[in-house]
C-alpha cells in the first residue's frame, strides 16, 4: 500500500486494526476511556456485552471515533513507523532533519536533479534514514510531548563547535575489522542510478543516503589537510568517489587518494567507469602503484 501517514491509515478499518494491535490491552482501555467510548460488543440474542479480549476491544475502537492525538501519545516514538513520524513533521522540521543528517533535499528524475520542495518529496528523500536518527530528531523537536531542553552552558564557558577528528596512522596490512567488512559490503552492494547527465555530485548524493541507513555517523564533504573528502564514516573511514572516462584519469587521482591514506584509517576509492574504457590491467596497475607507496589501507571498488 506504500508509505502513508497515520491519518490515512485511520480512514481504513483494516489499517486501523493493524495500528491498534501495537497497543497493549490496558493502553487500549485507556484510549477508549479518554475518548468516552463504551467497550461493548453487540450480542446476537442478548443485549450489549462487555468487550473483554484484545481483539474485541480493537474491533470496538476501530468502529468508533477517537482522537488521533491520543493514539499517537499511546503509541509513543518507539511504536510509530518511520513513514508515520515523517508525515507528522511539517516541511520546516523535515528541512531541519535533512540539514542535521547532511542530506541534500534533491530528487533524481529523467529530466535531471530538482529540489524537493513539497512535503511528499521531502519524505521520499528522507525515507531511507535509519529509525534512530528519525526518532532522535522527533524527540528534539517535541513531535510527541515537549521539546527536548538543551543543556545550559556556564556564562564563562565558550561553546566549542564539534569537529570531526581524524586519526593519523601508518598504513599496515592487517585483517579487516567488523566495521570495515560492513562498510565494504555496503559499498559493493550500492548500485548508483545513472540517468541523463550523470555527474559526480549525483553519485555522492545517492551514496550518502545509502550509507545513512546502516551507519550512525556519516559526514559529507569533510575538510582535511589535503582537501575535502567526499564521505567520512565514523570519523576515520574515508570514501572517495571518482567518475573516470579513460585510463589516464586513474593516474591523476593517485596523489590525492594517497594523501587521504595518511590521515584516515581506511580509504575506500570507488571508481565509476563512465565509458567502459577501464580494463582489469588498469586497475591492477593502480593497485600496484599504491602498494609501491606502501598505502596498504586503500581499498578499490569498481562500479557499475
DRENSESE-438760 format. One line per 10 residues: number of its first residue (from 1); for each residue x, y, z of N, C-alpha, C, O, CB. Coordinates in steps of 0.05 Angstrom, whole numbers, plus 5000, padded with zeros to 4 digits. Glycine has a CB too. Layout:
% DRENSESE-438760
NUM) X:Y:Z:X:Y:Z:X:Y:Z:X:Y:Z:X:Y:Z; ... $
% end
This chain:
% DRENSESE-438760
1) 5016:4976:5000:5000:5000:5000:5017:5025:5000:5007:5047:4995:4982:5000:5024; 5043:5022:5005:5061:5045:5004:5064:5059:5031:5050:5053:5050:5052:5065:4983; 5081:5078:5031:5086:5093:5056:5064:5115:5058:5065:5134:5044:5114:5106:5056; 5046:5111:5077:5024:5131:5081:5025:5140:5110:5036:5127:5127:4997:5119:5074; 5012:5163:5115:5011:5174:5141:4992:5159:5160:4975:5143:5150:5003:5204:5140; 4994:5165:5185:4976:5152:5205:4947:5161:5200:4928:5145:5203:4985:5159:5234; 4944:5186:5193:4917:5197:5187:4903:5181:5165:4879:5175:5167:4918:5227:5179; 4918:5175:5144:4907:5160:5122:4900:5131:5130:4880:5120:5121:4927:5159:5098; 4917:5119:5147:4912:5092:5156:4886:5090:5173:4872:5071:5172:4935:5082:5173; 4881:5111:5189:4857:5111:5206:4831:5114:5191:4810:5112:5203:4860:5133:5227 $
11) 4832:5120:5165:4808:5121:5149:4800:5094:5139:4778:5091:5128:4813:5140:5125; 4817:5074:5142:4812:5047:5133:4810:5028:5157:4827:5029:5175:4834:5038:5114; 4789:5012:5158:4784:4994:5181:4808:4975:5185:4818:4972:5207:4758:4978:5177; 4816:4962:5164:4837:4942:5166:4863:4954:5176:4877:4943:5193:4842:4929:5139; 4870:4978:5164:4895:4991:5172:4893:5001:5202:4913:4999:5217:4901:5016:5154; 4869:5010:5209:4865:5019:5237:4869:4996:5257:4881:4999:5278:4837:5031:5240; 4859:4972:5250:4862:4949:5266:4892:4942:5270:4901:4936:5292:4847:4924:5254; 4907:4943:5248:4936:4937:5249:4951:4956:5267:4969:4948:5282:4948:4938:5220; 4943:4982:5266:4956:5002:5283:4949:4997:5313:4967:4998:5330:4948:5030:5275; 4924:4992:5318:4915:4987:5346:4927:4962:5358:4930:4960:5383:4885:4985:5347 $
21) 4935:4943:5342:4947:4918:5351:4974:4923:5364:4984:4906:5379:4950:4898:5329; 4986:4946:5359:5012:4953:5371:5009:4960:5401:5029:4960:5415:5025:4977:5356; 4984:4966:5409:4980:4974:5437:4973:4950:5454:4964:4929:5444:4957:4994:5439; 4979:4953:5480:4972:4932:5499:4942:4935:5508:4931:4956:5502:4991:4932:5524; 4931:4915:5520:4903:4916:5528:4897:4940:5546:4877:4955:5542:4895:4890:5543; 4914:4945:5566:4909:4967:5585:4911:4994:5570:4897:5013:5577:4929:4967:5608; 4928:4996:5550:4931:5020:5534:4906:5025:5517:4898:5047:5513:4956:5019:5517; 4895:5003:5506:4871:5005:5490:4847:5015:5507:4831:5031:5498:4864:4977:5477; 4846:5005:5532:4825:5013:5550:4827:5043:5558:4807:5057:5560:4825:4996:5575; 4852:5052:5561:4857:5080:5567:4849:5098:5544:4838:5119:5548:4887:5084:5574 $
31) 4855:5089:5520:4847:5103:5495:4817:5106:5494:4807:5127:5487:4859:5090:5470; 4803:5084:5500:4774:5084:5499:4763:5103:5521:4744:5118:5516:4763:5056:5504; 4775:5103:5545:4766:5119:5567:4770:5149:5561:4752:5165:5567:4781:5112:5592; 4792:5156:5549:4798:5184:5542:4777:5195:5522:4770:5218:5523:4826:5186:5530; 4769:5177:5504:4750:5186:5483:4721:5178:5489:4704:5180:5471:4758:5174:5456; 4716:5170:5514:4689:5163:5523:4675:5143:5505:4652:5146:5497:4672:5188:5525; 4690:5122:5499:4680:5100:5483:4673:5077:5501:4689:5067:5516:4700:5092:5460; 4648:5067:5499:4639:5044:5514:4650:5019:5501:4644:5013:5478:4609:5043:5517; 4665:5003:5516:4676:4978:5505:4655:4956:5508:4656:4939:5525:4702:4970:5520; 4636:4957:5489:4614:4937:5489:4611:4926:5461:4613:4940:5441:4588:4950:5499 $
41) 4607:4900:5459:4602:4887:5434:4572:4879:5432:4559:4874:5452:4620:4862:5430; 4562:4879:5408:4534:4872:5404:4530:4842:5405:4543:4827:5392:4524:4883:5377; 4511:4833:5422:4504:4805:5423:4483:4797:5403:4466:4814:5396:4495:4798:5452; 4484:4772:5394:4464:4764:5374:4436:4761:5386:4416:4769:5374:4473:4737:5361; 4435:4749:5409:4409:4744:5422:4404:4763:5445:4382:4774:5448:4408:4715:5432; 4424:4767:5461:4421:4784:5484:4430:4813:5477:4436:4819:5454:4438:4774:5508; 4429:4831:5497:4437:4858:5492:4468:4861:5491:4482:4841:5489:4426:4876:5514; 4478:4886:5492:4507:4891:5491:4522:4876:5513:4513:4876:5536:4513:4921:5493; 4545:4865:5505:4562:4850:5524:4589:4865:5526:4597:4877:5506:4565:4821:5515; 4602:4864:5549:4629:4877:5552:4649:4864:5533:4651:4840:5530:4639:4875:5581 $
51) 4665:4881:5520:4687:4872:5503:4710:4865:5521:4722:4884:5533:4695:4893:5480; 4717:4840:5523:4737:4832:5543:4765:4825:5531:4785:4832:5542:4727:4808:5558; 4765:4812:5507:4790:4804:5495:4802:4828:5479:4788:4847:5473:4786:4780:5476; 4827:4825:5473:4841:4847:5458:4829:4851:5431:4824:4874:5423:4871:4840:5455; 4823:4830:5417:4811:4832:5391:4783:4845:5391:4776:4861:5373:4808:4805:5378; 4768:4839:5412:4742:4851:5415:4744:4881:5420:4728:4897:5409:4726:4837:5438; 4763:4889:5437:4767:4917:5444:4776:4932:5419:4766:4954:5414:4788:4920:5467; 4794:4920:5404:4804:4933:5379:4782:4937:5359:4780:4957:5346:4827:4916:5367; 4764:4917:5357:4742:4919:5338:4723:4942:5345:4713:4956:5328:4726:4892:5338; 4718:4945:5372:4701:4967:5381:4714:4994:5374:4701:5012:5364:4696:4965:5411 $
61) 4740:4996:5381:4754:5022:5376:4756:5028:5346:4752:5051:5338:4782:5020:5388; 4761:5007:5330:4763:5011:5301:4737:5021:5288:4738:5034:5267:4772:4986:5287; 4715:5015:5301:4689:5023:5291:4679:5048:5305:4656:5057:5301:4668:5001:5295; 4696:5060:5322:4689:5084:5337:4707:5108:5328:4726:5104:5314:4690:5079:5367; 4700:5131:5338:4716:5155:5332:4732:5162:5357:4722:5165:5379:4698:5179:5324; 4758:5165:5353:4776:5173:5375:4796:5193:5363:4801:5194:5339:4790:5148:5388; 4808:5208:5381:4827:5229:5372:4854:5216:5364:4865:5199:5378:4832:5249:5395; 4863:5224:5341:4888:5214:5331:4911:5221:5350:4930:5205:5354:4894:5225:5302; 4909:5244:5362:4930:5254:5381:4932:5235:5404:4955:5229:5413:4923:5282:5391; 4910:5225:5414:4910:5206:5437:4923:5180:5429:4938:5168:5445:4882:5201:5447 $
71) 4919:5171:5404:4931:5146:5395:4961:5149:5392:4976:5131:5399:4918:5138:5368; 4969:5172:5381:4998:5178:5378:5012:5177:5405:5034:5166:5407:5002:5205:5364; 5000:5190:5425:5012:5191:5452:5014:5163:5464:5033:5157:5478:4996:5209:5470; 4994:5146:5458:4994:5119:5468:5016:5102:5455:5029:5086:5468:4967:5106:5464; 5019:5106:5429:5039:5091:5414:5068:5100:5422:5085:5083:5425:5035:5094:5384; 5072:5126:5424:5099:5136:5430:5117:5133:5407:5110:5121:5386:5110:5121:5454; 5141:5144:5409:5160:5143:5387:5168:5115:5378:5172:5109:5355:5185:5158:5395; 5171:5097:5398:5182:5071:5392:5163:5053:5376:5172:5034:5363:5188:5057:5418; 5137:5059:5376:5118:5042:5361:5107:5056:5336:5089:5045:5323:5096:5034:5379; 5117:5080:5330:5109:5093:5306:5129:5087:5284:5153:5088:5289:5106:5124:5310 $
81) 5120:5081:5260:5138:5075:5238:5152:5100:5228:5142:5122:5232:5123:5061:5216; 5174:5096:5213:5189:5119:5202:5171:5137:5185:5171:5162:5188:5213:5109:5185; 5155:5124:5167:5138:5140:5149:5117:5155:5165:5110:5178:5157:5124:5121:5129; 5107:5144:5187:5087:5158:5204:5099:5182:5218:5087:5203:5220:5075:5138:5224; 5124:5178:5228:5137:5201:5242:5143:5223:5222:5139:5247:5229:5164:5191:5255; 5153:5216:5199:5160:5237:5179:5135:5252:5170:5136:5276:5165:5173:5224:5154; 5112:5238:5167:5087:5251:5159:5076:5269:5181:5061:5288:5175:5067:5230:5152; 5084:5264:5206:5075:5281:5228:5090:5307:5229:5081:5327:5240:5078:5266:5254; 5114:5308:5216:5130:5332:5216:5120:5351:5194:5109:5343:5174:5160:5325:5211; 5125:5377:5198:5119:5397:5177:5144:5401:5160:5165:5390:5166:5110:5424:5190 $
91) 5141:5416:5139:5164:5419:5120:5189:5432:5133:5211:5425:5126:5155:5436:5096; 5184:5450:5152:5207:5463:5166:5222:5442:5182:5247:5442:5182:5197:5485:5184; 5207:5425:5196:5220:5404:5212:5235:5383:5195:5256:5373:5202:5199:5390:5230; 5223:5378:5171:5236:5359:5153:5262:5371:5142:5282:5357:5138:5217:5352:5129; 5262:5397:5136:5286:5410:5126:5308:5409:5148:5331:5405:5142:5280:5440:5118; 5300:5414:5173:5319:5413:5195:5332:5385:5198:5356:5382:5202:5306:5421:5222; 5315:5365:5194:5325:5337:5196:5345:5332:5173:5366:5319:5178:5301:5317:5194; 5339:5341:5149:5357:5337:5126:5383:5351:5131:5404:5341:5125:5344:5348:5101; 5382:5375:5143:5406:5391:5148:5423:5377:5169:5447:5376:5167:5398:5419:5158; 5410:5367:5190:5425:5353:5212:5440:5329:5201:5462:5323:5210:5406:5345:5234 $
101) 5427:5315:5183:5438:5290:5172:5456:5295:5148:5469:5276:5137:5416:5271:5164; 5458:5320:5139:5474:5326:5116:5464:5315:5090:5480:5308:5072:5502:5317:5120; 5438:5313:5087:5426:5301:5063:5414:5324:5046:5397:5338:5055:5404:5281:5070; 5423:5326:5021:5412:5347:5003:5383:5339:4995:5378:5316:4988:5430:5350:4978; 5365:5357:4997:5337:5352:4990:5334:5355:4960:5324:5375:4950:5318:5372:5005; 5343:5334:4946:5342:5334:4917:5330:5308:4907:5334:5286:4919:5370:5338:4905; 5315:5310:4885:5301:5287:4873:5313:5282:4846:5316:5300:4830:5271:5292:4871; 5321:5257:4841:5331:5249:4814:5308:5241:4796:5290:5225:4804:5351:5225:4817; 5307:5252:4772:5286:5245:4753:5298:5242:4725:5322:5246:4722:5264:5267:4753; 5281:5235:4706:5290:5232:4679:5300:5258:4667:5316:5258:4648:5267:5221:4661 $
111) 5291:5280:4679:5299:5307:4668:5322:5319:4685:5328:5343:4681:5275:5325:4669; 5334:5303:4702:5357:5313:4718:5350:5315:4747:5332:5302:4757:5366:5340:4708; 5364:5333:4762:5360:5336:4790:5343:5361:4796:5347:5382:4784:5388:5338:4805; 5324:5358:4815:5308:5381:4823:5306:5381:4853:5309:5361:4867:5280:5380:4810; 5301:5405:4864:5299:5408:4893:5272:5398:4903:5251:5403:4891:5302:5438:4901; 5273:5383:4925:5248:5373:4937:5236:5395:4953:5246:5403:4974:5254:5347:4955; 5213:5406:4944:5200:5428:4958:5174:5420:4972:5167:5431:4993:5194:5450:4938; 5161:5400:4961:5136:5391:4974:5142:5371:4997:5163:5359:4998:5117:5377:4953; 5123:5369:5015:5127:5350:5038:5130:5322:5028:5146:5307:5039:5102:5352:5057; 5115:5314:5008:5116:5287:4997:5143:5281:4986:5154:5259:4991:5095:5284:4975 $
121) 5155:5300:4971:5182:5296:4960:5203:5294:4982:5222:5278:4980:5189:5318:4941; 5201:5311:5002:5220:5311:5024:5219:5284:5039:5240:5273:5046:5213:5334:5044; 5195:5274:5043:5192:5248:5057:5205:5225:5040:5217:5207:5051:5162:5241:5063; 5202:5227:5014:5214:5208:4996:5244:5207:4998:5256:5186:4997:5205:5213:4966; 5256:5231:5000:5285:5233:5003:5295:5223:5030:5315:5209:5032:5294:5263:4999; 5280:5230:5051:5288:5223:5079:5279:5195:5087:5288:5186:5108:5277:5244:5098; 5263:5183:5072:5252:5156:5079:5273:5135:5085:5269:5120:5104:5236:5146:5056; 5296:5134:5071:5316:5113:5076:5332:5117:5102:5347:5100:5110:5335:5112:5054; 5329:5140:5116:5343:5145:5141:5337:5123:5161:5316:5112:5162:5336:5172:5153; 5358:5117:5178:5353:5096:5198:5334:5107:5220:5332:5131:5224:5379:5086:5210 $
131) 5321:5088:5233:5300:5095:5253:5310:5112:5276:5297:5131:5285:5288:5070:5264; 5335:5107:5286:5345:5121:5309:5349:5151:5303:5344:5167:5320:5372:5109:5317; 5357:5158:5278:5360:5186:5271:5334:5201:5271:5331:5223:5280:5374:5188:5244; 5313:5187:5259:5287:5200:5258:5275:5203:5286:5263:5224:5292:5268:5183:5240; 5278:5183:5303:5267:5185:5330:5282:5206:5346:5270:5221:5362:5270:5157:5344; 5308:5208:5342:5324:5228:5357:5315:5256:5350:5312:5273:5367:5354:5224:5350; 5310:5261:5324:5301:5287:5315:5272:5292:5325:5266:5315:5332:5302:5289:5284; 5256:5272:5325:5228:5274:5335:5228:5282:5364:5211:5298:5373:5213:5248:5331; 5246:5270:5380:5248:5277:5408:5257:5306:5412:5246:5320:5429:5267:5258:5422; 5276:5314:5396:5288:5340:5398:5267:5362:5392:5267:5382:5406:5311:5343:5378 $
141) 5251:5358:5372:5231:5379:5364:5205:5376:5380:5186:5392:5376:5225:5377:5334; 5203:5355:5397:5178:5352:5413:5155:5344:5396:5133:5353:5399:5172:5377:5428; 5160:5326:5377:5139:5317:5359:5116:5304:5375:5092:5307:5369:5150:5297:5338; 5124:5289:5396:5105:5277:5415:5113:5286:5442:5134:5277:5452:5103:5245:5412; 5098:5303:5455:5105:5313:5481:5120:5339:5479:5117:5354:5459:5122:5293:5496; 5136:5345:5499:5151:5371:5499:5178:5368:5486:5190:5347:5486:5155:5380:5529; 5188:5391:5473:5214:5390:5460:5236:5384:5481:5233:5391:5504:5220:5417:5446; 5257:5372:5471:5280:5366:5489:5295:5391:5496:5303:5406:5478:5298:5345:5476; 5299:5396:5522:5313:5420:5530:5343:5417:5526:5355:5396:5532:5307:5426:5560; 5356:5438:5516:5385:5438:5511:5399:5444:5538:5389:5460:5554:5393:5458:5489 $
151) 5421:5432:5542:5437:5437:5566:5448:5465:5566:5459:5474:5546:5459:5416:5569; 5445:5479:5589:5456:5506:5591:5485:5506:5596:5495:5490:5612:5441:5522:5613; 5500:5523:5582:5529:5525:5587:5534:5548:5606:5518:5566:5609:5544:5530:5560; 5556:5546:5621:5563:5566:5640:5570:5592:5625:5578:5592:5602:5588:5557:5657; 5566:5615:5639:5569:5641:5626:5597:5645:5615:5600:5655:5593:5563:5663:5646; 5617:5636:5630:5645:5640:5622:5655:5618:5604:5678:5619:5594:5663:5642:5646; 5638:5598:5600:5647:5575:5584:5638:5578:5555:5614:5581:5549:5635:5549:5595; 5657:5579:5537:5652:5583:5509:5644:5556:5496:5656:5535:5502:5676:5595:5494; 5623:5557:5479:5615:5533:5466:5635:5527:5443:5640:5544:5426:5586:5535:5455; 5645:5503:5443:5664:5494:5423:5651:5478:5401:5638:5458:5407:5687:5478:5435 $
161) 5652:5488:5376:5639:5473:5354:5650:5445:5351:5675:5440:5354:5642:5488:5328; 5632:5426:5346:5640:5398:5343:5657:5394:5318:5648:5402:5296:5616:5380:5343; 5680:5382:5321:5697:5377:5298:5700:5348:5294:5699:5332:5312:5725:5391:5302; 5704:5341:5269:5709:5313:5262:5738:5307:5265:5755:5318:5251:5699:5306:5233; 5744:5289:5284:5772:5282:5289:5781:5260:5270:5768:5240:5267:5777:5274:5318; 5804:5264:5258:5815:5243:5241:5841:5233:5253:5857:5248:5263:5821:5254:5212; 5844:5207:5253:5867:5194:5266:5889:5190:5245:5884:5176:5225:5858:5168:5278; 5912:5200:5251:5935:5197:5233:5948:5170:5240:5958:5166:5262:5955:5220:5235; 5949:5152:5221:5960:5126:5226:5979:5118:5203:5976:5127:5180:5938:5105:5229; 5997:5101:5209:6015:5090:5189:6001:5065:5176:5991:5048:5191:6043:5082:5200 $
171) 6001:5064:5150:5987:5042:5137:5999:5015:5145:6024:5011:5144:5988:5045:5107; 5982:4997:5153:5991:4970:5160:5973:4949:5147:5949:4953:5145:5991:4966:5191; 5985:4928:5137:5970:4907:5125:5959:4889:5148:5975:4876:5161:5987:4890:5105; 5933:4890:5151:5922:4874:5173:5894:4864:5165:5882:4874:5145:5920:4891:5199; 5884:4846:5180:5857:4835:5174:5836:4856:5179:5839:4873:5196:5851:4809:5191; 5815:4855:5163:5793:4875:5165:5778:4872:5191:5773:4849:5200:5774:4872:5141; 5770:4894:5203:5754:4894:5227:5725:4890:5218:5718:4891:5195:5758:4920:5243; 5707:4887:5238:5679:4882:5233:5666:4906:5218:5651:4902:5199:5664:4877:5259; 5673:4930:5227:5662:4954:5214:5673:4958:5186:5658:4967:5168:5667:4979:5231; 5698:4950:5182:5710:4952:5155:5696:4933:5136:5692:4939:5112:5740:4947:5156 $
181) 5690:4909:5146:5676:4889:5129:5648:4899:5122:5638:4895:5100:5675:4862:5144; 5636:4912:5142:5608:4922:5138:5608:4945:5118:5591:4946:5100:5596:4933:5165; 5628:4963:5120:5630:4985:5100:5634:4975:5072:5621:4984:5053:5653:5004:5108; 5653:4956:5070:5659:4944:5044:5635:4930:5032:5629:4933:5008:5683:4924:5046; 5620:4916:5048:5596:4902:5039:5575:4922:5029:5562:4918:5008:5584:4885:5062; 5571:4944:5044:5551:4964:5036:5559:4979:5010:5543:4984:4993:5547:4985:5058; 5585:4984:5008:5595:4998:4984:5593:4981:4959:5587:4990:4937:5624:5007:4988; 5598:4955:4962:5597:4937:4940:5568:4932:4931:5563:4928:4907:5610:4911:4947; 5549:4932:4950:5521:4927:4943:5507:4952:4933:5485:4950:4921:5507:4916:4968; 5519:4975:4936:5507:5000:4927:5507:5001:4896:5528:4996:4883:5522:5024:4938 $
191) 5484:5007:4885:5481:5009:4856:5471:5037:4849:5448:5043:4852:5462:4988:4845; 5489:5054:4838:5481:5081:4831:5461:5082:4808:5462:5066:4790:5505:5098:4824; 5442:5101:4810:5422:5104:4789:5431:5126:4770:5430:5149:4777:5394:5111:4802; 5441:5118:4747:5452:5137:4727:5431:5144:4706:5423:5127:4690:5477:5125:4714; 5422:5169:4707:5402:5178:4688:5411:5205:4677:5421:5222:4692:5374:5180:4701; 5406:5209:4652:5412:5235:4639:5441:5241:4642:5459:5224:4638:5395:5257:4652; 5447:5266:4648:5475:5275:4652:5484:5268:4680:5482:5285:4698:5478:5306:4646; 5494:5244:4683:5502:5234:4709:5528:5247:4718:5549:5243:4705:5504:5203:4709; 5527:5262:4740:5551:5276:4749:5560:5264:4776:5546:5249:4789:5546:5306:4752; 5585:5272:4783:5597:5261:4808:5580:5269:4832:5578:5253:4852:5625:5271:4811 $
201) 5568:5292:4832:5552:5302:4854:5527:5284:4858:5519:5278:4880:5543:5331:4850; 5515:5275:4835:5492:5257:4837:5500:5231:4850:5486:5220:4867:5480:5252:4808; 5524:5221:4842:5535:5196:4853:5538:5199:4883:5531:5181:4898:5562:5190:4839; 5550:5222:4892:5555:5227:4920:5529:5227:4936:5527:5215:4958:5571:5253:4924; 5509:5242:4926:5483:5244:4940:5470:5217:4944:5459:5212:4965:5465:5263:4925; 5470:5201:4923:5458:5174:4924:5472:5157:4945:5459:5143:4961:5458:5161:4897; 5498:5157:4944:5514:5141:4963:5511:5150:4992:5509:5134:5010:5543:5140:4955; 5509:5177:4995:5506:5188:5022:5480:5178:5035:5480:5170:5058:5506:5219:5021; 5458:5179:5020:5432:5169:5030:5434:5139:5036:5423:5130:5056:5410:5175:5010; 5447:5124:5019:5450:5095:5022:5465:5089:5048:5457:5070:5063:5465:5083:4998 $
211) 5486:5104:5054:5503:5098:5078:5490:5108:5104:5498:5099:5126:5530:5110:5074; 5471:5126:5102:5459:5137:5126:5441:5116:5140:5436:5118:5164:5441:5162:5119; 5433:5095:5126:5416:5075:5138:5431:5057:5157:5423:5053:5180:5403:5058:5116; 5454:5045:5148:5468:5026:5166:5487:5039:5186:5495:5026:5205:5482:5006:5150; 5495:5064:5181:5515:5077:5198:5504:5102:5211:5489:5117:5199:5540:5083:5182; 5511:5105:5237:5501:5128:5252:5515:5154:5245:5502:5175:5241:5505:5122:5282; 5541:5153:5243:5557:5178:5237:5568:5177:5209:5589:5165:5204:5580:5180:5258; 5555:5191:5191:5564:5194:5163:5564:5224:5157:5544:5237:5158:5545:5178:5144; 5588:5234:5149:5591:5262:5143:5598:5266:5114:5612:5250:5101:5612:5275:5162; 5590:5289:5104:5593:5295:5075:5612:5319:5071:5610:5338:5085:5565:5301:5062 $
221) 5629:5316:5051:5648:5337:5044:5664:5347:5069:5661:5369:5078:5634:5361:5031; 5680:5329:5079:5696:5334:5104:5723:5347:5097:5738:5336:5081:5700:5308:5120; 5728:5369:5109:5754:5383:5105:5776:5369:5120:5774:5363:5143:5752:5413:5114; 5798:5364:5106:5822:5352:5118:5846:5368:5108:5843:5388:5095:5824:5321:5112; 5870:5359:5115:5894:5374:5109:5899:5377:5079:5909:5397:5070:5918:5360:5121; 5892:5356:5064:5897:5356:5035:5873:5362:5017:5874:5357:4993:5909:5330:5027; 5852:5372:5029:5828:5378:5013:5802:5368:5026:5801:5366:5051:5830:5365:4985; 5782:5363:5010:5756:5354:5020:5751:5325:5012:5752:5318:4989:5734:5372:5011; 5745:5308:5032:5738:5280:5027:5708:5279:5022:5692:5292:5036:5746:5262:5050; 5699:5264:5002:5671:5262:4995:5653:5253:5019:5634:5267:5026:5667:5243:4972 $
231) 5660:5231:5031:5644:5220:5053:5663:5208:5074:5683:5195:5068:5624:5198:5043; 5657:5212:5100:5672:5201:5122:5653:5186:5140:5633:5197:5149:5688:5223:5138; 5659:5161:5146:5643:5144:5164:5656:5141:5191:5680:5134:5192:5637:5116:5151; 5641:5146:5212:5651:5144:5239:5677:5159:5244:5693:5152:5262:5656:5114:5246; 5681:5181:5230:5704:5199:5234:5731:5189:5225:5751:5204:5226:5706:5204:5262; 5733:5164:5215:5760:5154:5208:5761:5136:5183:5782:5126:5176:5771:5139:5231; 5738:5132:5170:5738:5117:5146:5729:5134:5123:5706:5143:5121:5719:5092:5149; 5747:5140:5104:5742:5158:5082:5732:5143:5058:5741:5121:5051:5767:5174:5075; 5713:5156:5044:5702:5145:5019:5705:5166:4997:5693:5188:5000:5672:5135:5022; 5720:5160:4977:5724:5179:4955:5713:5168:4929:5719:5145:4922:5754:5186:4951 $
241) 5696:5183:4915:5683:5174:4891:5695:5188:4867:5699:5213:4867:5652:5179:4892; 5700:5173:4846:5711:5185:4821:5697:5174:4797:5695:5149:4793:5741:5179:4820; 5688:5192:4780:5678:5184:4753:5700:5187:4734:5711:5209:4729:5653:5202:4745; 5708:5165:4721:5731:5165:4703:5722:5156:4675:5705:5139:4672:5754:5147:4713; 5734:5168:4655:5727:5162:4627:5750:5151:4611:5746:5144:4588:5716:5187:4613; 5774:5150:4623:5797:5139:4609:5818:5129:4630:5817:5138:4653:5810:5160:4591; 5835:5110:4622:5856:5100:4640:5874:5122:4651:5884:5119:4673:5873:5079:4626; 5879:5143:4635:5897:5164:4644:5885:5179:4668:5900:5190:4684:5902:5184:4621; 5859:5179:4671:5846:5192:4693:5852:5178:4720:5852:5191:4741:5815:5193:4689; 5859:5153:4719:5866:5138:4743:5892:5148:4754:5896:5149:4779:5868:5108:4737 $
251) 5911:5155:4737:5937:5164:4745:5935:5191:4760:5950:5196:4779:5956:5167:4721; 5917:5208:4750:5915:5235:4762:5904:5235:4790:5907:5255:4805:5897:5252:4744; 5891:5214:4799:5879:5213:4826:5896:5200:4847:5890:5200:4870:5852:5199:4825; 5919:5189:4838:5937:5175:4857:5946:5192:4880:5944:5185:4903:5961:5164:4842; 5956:5216:4874:5966:5235:4894:5946:5242:4915:5952:5242:4939:5978:5259:4881; 5922:5249:4906:5900:5258:4923:5892:5235:4943:5890:5240:4967:5876:5267:4907; 5888:5212:4932:5879:5189:4948:5901:5180:4968:5896:5173:4990:5871:5165:4931; 5926:5181:4958:5949:5174:4976:5951:5193:5000:5956:5184:5022:5975:5175:4960; 5946:5219:4995:5947:5238:5018:5925:5232:5038:5929:5236:5062:5943:5267:5007; 5902:5223:5029:5880:5216:5047:5888:5191:5064:5880:5189:5087:5854:5210:5032 $
261) 5903:5173:5052:5910:5148:5066:5928:5154:5090:5930:5137:5108:5925:5130:5047; 5941:5177:5090:5958:5184:5113:5942:5196:5136:5952:5198:5158:5980:5203:5103; 5918:5204:5130:5901:5218:5150:5879:5200:5162:5871:5203:5184:5889:5242:5139; 5870:5181:5145:5848:5164:5153:5857:5134:5157:5876:5125:5144:5825:5165:5133; 5842:5121:5174:5849:5093:5180:5845:5075:5155:5860:5056:5151:5832:5083:5203; 5825:5082:5139:5819:5067:5115:5808:5086:5094:5792:5104:5101:5800:5043:5121; 5816:5082:5069:5805:5098:5047:5793:5079:5026:5806:5060:5017:5827:5115:5034; 5767:5083:5020:5753:5067:5000:5750:5084:4975:5736:5104:4975:5725:5058:5011; 5764:5076:4955:5763:5091:4929:5744:5077:4910:5749:5054:4902:5792:5093:4916; 5722:5090:4904:5702:5079:4886:5706:5091:4858:5704:5115:4855:5673:5084:4896 $
271) 5711:5074:4839:5716:5083:4811:5692:5076:4794:5685:5052:4791:5742:5070:4800; 5679:5096:4783:5656:5092:4766:5665:5096:4737:5672:5118:4728:5632:5111:4772; 5665:5074:4722:5675:5074:4694:5652:5084:4676:5633:5070:4670:5684:5045:4685; 5654:5109:4668:5633:5123:4653:5630:5111:4625:5607:5106:4616:5639:5152:4650; 5652:5106:4611:5651:5097:4583:5659:5068:4579:5660:5058:4556:5669:5114:4567; 5664:5054:4601:5672:5025:4598:5699:5022:4586:5705:5002:4573:5652:5011:4581; 5717:5042:4591:5744:5041:4579:5765:5030:4598:5788:5026:4590:5751:5068:4570; 5757:5026:4623:5777:5016:4643:5778:4986:4642:5758:4972:4644:5769:5026:4671; 5803:4976:4639:5807:4947:4638:5819:4936:4664:5829:4952:4680:5827:4940:4614; 5816:4910:4669:5827:4898:4694:5857:4905:4697:5867:4908:4720:5823:4868:4693 $
281) 5871:4906:4675:5900:4913:4676:5905:4941:4687:5925:4945:4701:5913:4910:4648; 5887:4959:4681:5889:4987:4691:5885:4988:4721:5900:5002:4735:5869:5005:4677; 5866:4973:4731:5861:4971:4760:5884:4958:4774:5892:4966:4796:5834:4956:4765; 5894:4937:4762:5917:4922:4773:5941:4941:4776:5956:4940:4796:5924:4898:4756; 5946:4957:4755:5968:4976:4756:5965:4997:4778:5984:5005:4791:5971:4990:4728; 5940:5007:4781:5934:5027:4802:5939:5015:4830:5950:5028:4847:5904:5036:4800; 5930:4990:4834:5935:4977:4859:5965:4974:4865:5975:4978:4887:5922:4950:4860; 5980:4967:4844:6009:4963:4846:6023:4990:4854:6042:4990:4869:6021:4953:4820; 6013:5012:4843:6024:5038:4849:6020:5045:4879:6038:5055:4892:6012:5060:4832; 5996:5039:4889:5991:5044:4918:6008:5026:4935:6017:5035:4957:5961:5039:4924 $
291) 6013:5001:4927:6030:4983:4942:6059:4993:4943:6072:4990:4964:6028:4955:4930; 6068:5003:4921:6095:5014:4920:6098:5038:4939:6120:5042:4950:6102:5023:4891; 6077:5052:4942:6077:5076:4960:6071:5068:4989:6070:5085:5007:6056:5096:4951; 6068:5041:4994:6062:5030:5020:6035:5040:5031:6031:5041:5055:6084:5037:5040; 6017:5046:5013:5990:5055:5021:5971:5030:5021:5955:5027:5003:5979:5077:5002; 5975:5013:5041:5960:4988:5042:5932:4991:5053:5917:4971:5055:5976:4968:5058; 5925:5015:5062:5899:5019:5074:5879:5031:5053:5859:5043:5061:5901:5037:5098; 5885:5028:5028:5867:5038:5006:5853:5014:4994:5866:4995:4985:5883:5053:4985; 5827:5015:4993:5810:4993:4982:5797:5004:4956:5784:5024:4956:5789:4984:5002; 5801:4989:4934:5789:4997:4909:5763:4982:4903:5761:4958:4906:5809:4993:4886 $
301) 5743:4997:4894:5717:4986:4887:5709:4996:4860:5708:5021:4855:5695:4992:4909; 5702:4978:4842:5695:4986:4814:5664:4987:4811:5650:4969:4822:5707:4968:4794; 5654:5007:4797:5626:5010:4790:5624:5017:4761:5644:5029:4751:5612:5031:4808; 5603:5012:4746:5580:4997:4756:5585:4967:4756:5568:4951:4763:5555:5003:4739 $
% end
